Amino acid sequence: MTTHKNNADWRQMIQRLIKAEMSKRGVKYQDLSDRLAQIQVVQSADNLRNKVNKGILGADLLLQIMYVLNMRKIEREELIDIFADMGVELDQD
C-alpha cells in the first residue's frame, strides 16, 4: 500500500463514492441531471459525467448530489475502506 500523498487520491475516492451511490440506486447521469434540475441546479448529464470521472466538483455540487441521491451520510470508515480498495493507506494520527 502507498501512503496518501496527493489530491489525486481524494479525487479518485470522490469518483468511486458517487459512482457507487448512483449504482446502488440505479441512477444514470441523465437521471442525476434531472434530479438536480428539480432543485434548480442546472448540470447536463455530460457535465456531471466529466466532473464525477475527474473527481473534481465543488463542495456545493457534492452536497447537492448527496441530497438528490438521498445519501444519509458518509462514514469515516467508508472513506478508509475506499482508500484501502484503491491501495492507498491514510495516515491516521
Secondary structure, DSSP 4 states (H G I P E B T S, - for coil): -EEP-SHHHHHHHHHHHHHHHHHHHT--HHHHHHHHHTTT----HHHHHHHHHHT---HHHHHHHHHHTT-----HHHHHHHHHHHTEEPP--
